Amino acid sequence: MNTHHNANVGEKPTNGLPTLASSKIWMISFGYLGVQTAFALQSSQMSRIFQTLGADPNNLGWFFILPPLAGLIVQPLVGKYSDKTWLPKLGGRRLPYLLLGAIIAVIVMMLLPNSGSFGFGYGSLAALWFGALTVALLDLSSNVAMQPFKMMVGDMVNDDQKSYAYGIQSFLSNTGAVLAAIFPFLLTLFGVSNTAAKGVVPNSVVWAFYIGAALLVITSALTISKVKEYDPDTYALYHGIAAEDNEESESFVKLLKKAPKAFWTVSLVQLFCWFGFQYLWTYSTGTISANVWHTTDATSAGYQAAGNWFGILSAVQSIAAVVWSYVLAKVPNQYHKAGYAGSLFLGAIGFASIFMIHSKTALIFSFILVGIAWAAMNTYPLTIVTNALSGNRMGTYLGLFNGCICLPQIIASVLSFSLYPALGGVQSHMFIVAALAILLGALSVGFIKETYEE
């Protein structure tokens, strides 16, 4: 189907692309809710799952290397090959990859929380390897499903509406994170067991993954059924390129050499920010358990209660991010950098306070500040980078840009093998490093210069 007529009649194109109805922009991103719920369940529960299975805290970094490594490999490939794809019966250019990724992700979400339920034994290599492989598969499939949403905004939304579109994705991302975070807590309130036999993941976590899988199916199906992507000729017309431009083969190295300066300066900021957040996901449950519940025993009820509370705090972070995203949306373009840097500075204070606070209520304030930084990280980078790109190989560039999210997490995980014992083998001490990383991110914003591709 030729989607040249998807824009409303009489709408005036801006920078080549038509102005889209708000409802259409929402539907382009709606499946992002399900994908981000899957990601948030993984990030918020992974440390809890592996320590429940018997993983040594000093070895957690190995498990947290797998997700960003999967993203580093998969997302550039999805971008490259989806640029050349046109399968109208399966949705078009990007949507076939969403369909494939969602199907695999749902299957793996049913397996991951059951890693301790197959009789492998507490602390056994079989249980840990099974968990590690399912995490890798979940992240591979989630990355395949996630990338199309970012690319469709670049493909179909003009520069004037792009901040709004990525703001919607930020809202849906944080909503998914809230749902993922509170699922175990709510299920526990409704009587689902939050404890289990030694080495077995509690049913509150298992059922949270089942519900997340159902949400992924529903939201992805809505986007696939309602969105019609621009066919190659219409896409080329709107972006001012030749239809065959995306068919040419060019190496990732050559494309990176031609990347706009904004690509690299934003990547520097992202390097520090995602380094810090990797430690948030890795060490929060253990830190809260030790500081508030005064236990480091991953088989204890106190530890599992700390896991649930981290879920609530993650929801607080996401709600704060949603509210702050609306604040940032009101910031004039000339003050984008001030909003970006200021938000990250407040986030650095939040990270540092997690190290010091021993009250579960006071931690709410810490995670509000963390959420402010999270909002900036989800609002500014993609807008700045896509504004600086042409439509030529948009998907490939966005896939490569994902490297500035994945590489910092890999670096952080590898360094943790030295930093964790050097800092006394205390999980809360890792938040000092994380706070410094976020602060460096705030300072690095000064190197960014926003540009717009004509």
C-alpha positions in Angstrom: 0.0 0.0 0.0 1.3 3.5 -0.9 1.2 5.5 2.3 1.8 8.9 0.6 -1.8 9.8 1.7 -1.3 8.9 5.4 -1.0 12.6 6.3 -4.2 14.5 6.7 -5.4 16.3 3.6 -4.1 19.9 3.5 -1.3 19.3 6.0 1.8 21.2 5.0 5.1 19.2 5.0 7.8 20.5 7.3 11.4 19.7 6.2 9.9 17.4 3.6 7.8 15.2 5.9 4.0 15.9 6.5 2.6 16.9 9.8 1.0 13.9 11.4 -2.1 13.7 13.6 -1.2 13.2 17.3 -3.2 9.9 17.3 -0.9 8.5 14.5 2.2 9.5 16.4 0.9 7.8 19.5 0.1 4.6 17.5 3.6 4.6 15.9 5.0 4.3 19.4 2.3 2.3 21.3 4.0 -1.0 21.1 7.0 0.6 22.9 5.0 0.3 26.1 5.2 -3.5 25.9 8.8 -3.7 24.8 9.9 -1.3 27.6 7.9 -3.3 30.2 10.0 -6.3 29.1 13.2 -4.4 29.4 12.3 -2.9 32.8 11.4 -6.3 34.2 14.7 -7.6 33.1 16.8 -4.7 34.4 14.9 -4.4 37.7 14.6 -8.1 38.5 17.8 -9.5 37.0 20.1 -8.9 40.0 17.4 -10.3 42.3 16.9 -13.4 40.1 20.6 -14.3 39.8 21.4 -13.7 43.5 18.3 -15.8 44.3 19.8 -18.5 42.1 23.0 -18.3 44.1 25.3 -15.9 42.1 28.2 -14.3 43.9 27.6 -10.5 44.0 31.2 -10.0 42.7 30.2 -12.0 39.6 27.0 -10.1 38.8 28.9 -8.1 36.1 29.1 -11.1 33.9 25.3 -11.4 33.7 24.9 -7.7 33.1 27.4 -7.7 30.2 25.0 -9.9 28.1 22.2 -7.4 27.5 24.3 -4.5 26.2 26.5 -6.9 24.2 23.3 -8.2 22.5 22.2 -4.6 21.8 25.6 -3.6 20.5 25.5 -6.4 17.9 21.8 -6.6 17.0 20.7 -3.0 16.8 23.1 -1.8 14.0 22.2 -4.9 12.0 18.5 -4.3 12.4 19.1 -0.8 11.3 21.2 -1.8 8.3 18.9 -4.5 7.0 15.6 -2.8 7.8 16.8 0.2 5.7 16.8 -2.2 2.7 13.6 -4.1 3.7 10.2 -3.7 2.1 7.6 -6.3 3.1 4.2 -4.7 2.8 2.3 -7.8 3.9 4.2 -7.8 7.2 4.0 -4.0 7.7 6.7 -2.5 5.6 10.3 -1.6 6.5 10.6 -1.7 10.3 7.5 -3.5 11.5 8.6 -7.0 10.4 11.5 -6.8 12.8 9.1 -5.8 15.6 6.9 -8.8 14.9 9.9 -11.2 14.9 11.4 -9.7 18.1 8.2 -9.7 20.0 7.4 -13.3 19.3 10.8 -14.5 20.6 10.7 -12.1 23.5 7.4 -13.5 24.7 8.7 -17.1 24.7 11.8 -16.1 26.6 9.9 -14.1 29.2 8.1 -17.2 30.1 11.4 -19.1 30.7 13.7 -16.6 32.4 12.0 -16.4 35.9 11.7 -20.2 35.9 15.5 -20.6 35.8 15.5 -22.0 39.4 12.5 -24.3 38.9 14.0 -27.0 36.8 15.8 -28.8 39.7 19.3 -27.5 38.8 20.1 -26.6 42.5 21.0 -23.5 44.4 24.3 -22.0 43.0 24.6 -24.6 40.3 26.3 -23.7 37.1 23.4 -25.2 35.2 20.9 -22.8 36.8 23.1 -19.8 36.3 23.9 -20.7 32.7 20.3 -21.3 31.9 19.5 -17.9 33.4 22.3 -16.2 31.5 21.3 -17.7 28.1 17.6 -16.7 28.6 18.7 -13.2 29.5 20.8 -13.0 26.4 17.9 -14.3 24.2 15.5 -11.9 25.9 17.8 -9.0 25.2 18.5 -10.0 21.6 14.8 -10.3 20.9 13.8 -7.1 22.8 16.4 -5.1 20.9 15.1 -6.4 17.6 11.6 -5.4 18.8 12.6 -2.0 20.2 14.7 -0.5 17.5 11.8 -0.2 14.9 10.0 2.3 17.2 13.0 4.7 17.2 13.5 4.3 13.5 9.8 4.9 12.6 9.9 8.3 14.3 13.0 9.2 12.2 11.3 7.8 9.1 7.8 9.4 9.5 7.9 12.4 11.8 9.1 15.8 10.8 11.6 17.9 12.8 8.9 20.1 14.4 7.1 17.1 15.8 10.1 14.9 16.6 10.5 16.1 20.2 6.8 15.4 20.8 7.2 11.9 19.3 10.2 11.0 21.3 8.5 12.5 24.3 5.6 10.1 23.8 8.2 7.2 23.7 9.7 8.5 26.9 6.3 8.6 28.5 5.5 5.0 27.3 8.9 3.8 28.3 8.5 5.2 31.8 4.9 3.9 32.1 6.2 0.4 31.1 8.9 0.8 33.8 6.3 1.7 36.4 4.2 -1.3 35.6 7.2 -3.6 35.6 8.4 -2.2 38.9 5.2 -2.5 40.8 4.0 -5.9 39.4 5.9 -8.0 42.0 4.8 -5.7 44.8 1.2 -5.7 43.8 1.1 -9.4 43.3 2.5 -9.9 46.8 -0.2 -7.6 48.2 -2.8 -9.8 46.4 -1.4 -12.9 48.1 1.0 -14.3 45.6 4.0 -15.7 47.4 7.1 -13.5 47.5 9.3 -16.2 48.9 10.2 -19.7 47.6 12.4 -22.6 48.2 16.2 -21.9 48.3 17.4 -21.2 44.7 13.8 -20.8 43.3 12.5 -17.4 42.1 9.3 -16.4 43.9 6.0 -16.6 42.1 5.5 -12.8 42.5 8.4 -12.4 40.1 7.4 -15.3 37.8 3.9 -13.9 37.3 5.2 -10.4 36.8 7.0 -11.7 33.7 3.9 -13.6 32.5 1.9 -10.4 32.7 4.6 -8.4 31.0 4.7 -10.9 28.2 0.9 -10.5 27.7 1.3 -6.8 27.6 4.0 -7.0 25.0 1.7 -9.1 22.7 -1.2 -6.7 23.0 0.6 -3.4 22.5 2.9 -4.7 19.6 -0.2 -6.2 17.8 -1.9 -2.8 18.0 1.1 -0.9 16.4 1.5 -3.6 13.7 -2.2 -3.5 12.8 -2.6 0.3 12.8 0.6 1.7 11.4 1.4 1.7 7.6 5.0 2.8 6.9 5.9 4.9 3.9 6.8 2.8 0.8 10.4 3.3 -0.6 9.4 5.8 -3.2 7.3 8.0 -0.8 10.0 7.7 1.8 12.6 8.9 -0.7 10.4 11.8 -1.8 9.7 13.0 1.7 13.4 12.8 2.8 14.8 14.3 -0.4 16.9 11.3 -1.4 17.0 8.8 -4.3 14.9 5.7 -3.8 18.0 3.6 -4.3 20.2 5.4 -1.8 19.4 3.0 1.0 20.1 0.0 -1.2 23.8 0.9 -1.5 26.1 -1.1 0.7 28.5 1.0 2.9 30.5 -0.3 5.9 29.7 0.8 9.4 33.2 2.3 9.6 32.7 4.5 6.6 29.3 5.6 7.9 30.8 6.5 11.3 33.4 8.6 9.6 30.7 10.6 8.0 28.5 10.9 11.1 27.7 14.5 12.2 29.5 16.0 15.1 26.4 15.9 17.3 26.5 12.1 17.0 29.8 12.0 18.8 29.3 14.7 21.4 26.0 13.2 22.5 27.6 9.8 22.6 30.2 11.2 25.0 27.5 12.3 27.4 25.7 9.0 27.0 29.0 7.1 27.8 29.0 8.5 31.4 25.3 8.4 31.9 24.7 4.7 31.0 27.9 3.7 32.9 26.2 5.1 36.0 22.8 3.5 35.4 24.4 0.1 34.8 25.5 0.2 38.5 22.0 1.3 39.6 20.5 -1.8 38.1 23.2 -4.1 39.2 23.6 -3.1 42.9 20.3 -1.5 44.0 18.6 -4.6 45.4 21.8 -5.6 47.3 22.4 -2.0 48.6 18.8 -1.6 49.8 18.8 -5.0 51.4 22.0 -4.2 53.3 21.3 -0.6 54.2 17.6 -0.9 55.1 16.8 -4.5 55.9 20.4 -5.2 57.3 20.9 -8.5 55.4 23.1 -9.7 52.6 21.5 -13.1 52.5 19.8 -13.4 49.1 17.6 -16.3 50.3 16.1 -14.3 53.2 12.7 -12.7 53.3 14.4 -9.4 54.0 16.3 -9.6 50.7 13.1 -10.4 48.8 11.3 -7.5 50.5 14.2 -5.2 49.4 13.7 -6.5 45.8 10.1 -5.5 46.0 11.0 -2.1 47.4 13.5 -1.5 44.6 10.5 -2.1 42.3 8.5 0.6 44.0 11.5 3.0 43.9 11.9 2.2 40.2 8.3 3.2 39.8 9.0 6.4 41.6 11.9 7.0 39.3 9.7 6.5 36.3 6.9 8.7 37.5 9.4 11.4 38.3 10.8 11.0 34.8 7.3 11.4 33.2 6.6 14.6 35.2 10.1 16.0 34.4 9.7 15.2 30.7 6.8 17.6 30.6 8.9 20.2 32.3 11.7 19.7 29.7 9.2 19.8 26.9 8.5 23.4 27.8 12.2 24.4 27.8 13.0 26.6 24.7 15.4 25.2 22.2 18.2 27.6 23.1 18.1 26.3 26.7 18.2 22.6 25.8 21.8 22.2 27.0 21.0 23.8 30.4 18.0 21.5 30.9 20.1 18.5 29.9 23.1 19.3 32.1 21.0 20.5 35.1 18.9 17.3 35.1 22.0 15.1 35.1 23.5 17.2 37.9 20.4 16.5 40.0 20.7 12.9 39.1 24.3 12.7 40.3 23.1 14.0 43.7 20.4 11.3 43.7 23.0 8.5 43.0 25.3 9.7 45.8 22.4 9.8 48.3 21.5 6.2 47.7 25.0 5.3 49.2 24.3 7.2 52.4 20.6 6.7 53.1 19.4 3.9 55.4 15.7 4.8 55.4 13.4 3.2 52.8 11.1 6.2 52.8 14.0 8.7 52.3 15.1 6.7 49.3 12.0 8.0 47.5 13.7 11.4 47.3 16.9 9.8 45.9 15.0 8.0 43.1 13.0 11.2 42.3 16.4 12.8 41.5 17.5 9.7 39.5 14.2 10.0 37.6 15.0 13.6 36.6 18.3 12.4 35.0 16.5 9.5 33.3 14.0 12.0 31.8 16.8 14.0 30.2 18.5 10.9 28.9 15.3 9.9 27.2 14.3 13.3 25.9 17.4 15.0 24.4 19.8 12.5 22.8 17.6 11.0 20.0 16.1 14.4 19.2 19.5 16.0 18.8 21.0 13.2 16.7 18.1 12.6 14.4 17.8 16.3 13.7 21.4 16.2 12.5 20.8 13.2 10.2 19.3 13.0 6.7 16.9 10.2 5.8 19.7 8.3 4.1 20.5 5.2 6.2 18.5 6.6 9.2 18.0 3.1 10.6 21.7 2.2 10.3 22.8 5.4 12.1 20.3 4.9 14.9 21.5 1.3 15.3 25.1 2.5 15.5 24.1 5.3 17.9 22.8 2.6 20.2 26.5 1.7 20.8 26.7 4.7 23.1 24.2 3.0 25.3 25.6 -0.5 25.1 29.3 0.1 25.3 29.2 2.1 28.5 27.2 -0.8 30.2 29.8 -3.3 29.0 32.7 -1.1 30.2 31.0 -0.6 33.6 30.4 -4.4 34.0 34.0 -5.3 33.1 35.4 -2.6 35.4 33.1 -3.9 38.2 35.3 -7.0 38.6 38.1 -4.7 39.8 36.1 -1.9 41.4 33.8 -4.0 43.5 36.6 -5.7 45.5 38.7 -2.5 45.5 35.8 -0.7 47.2 35.6 -3.4 49.9 33.1 -5.7 48.3 30.2 -3.5 49.5 27.5 -3.0 46.9 26.5 0.5 48.2 30.0 1.8 47.5 29.4 1.3 43.7 27.0 4.2 43.9 29.9 6.6 44.6 31.4 5.6 41.2 28.0 5.9 39.5 27.4 9.4 40.9 30.8 10.6 39.6 30.0 9.1 36.2 26.6 11.0 36.0 28.4 14.2 37.1 30.9 13.8 34.3 28.0 13.4 31.9 26.5 16.7 33.0 29.8 18.4 32.4 30.2 16.8 29.0 26.9 18.4 27.8 28.9 21.6 27.2 30.6 20.0 24.1 27.2 19.5 22.3 26.3 21.8 19.4 22.9 21.2 17.9 22.6 21.1 14.1 19.8 20.5 11.7 20.1 18.5 8.4 18.3 20.4 5.5 
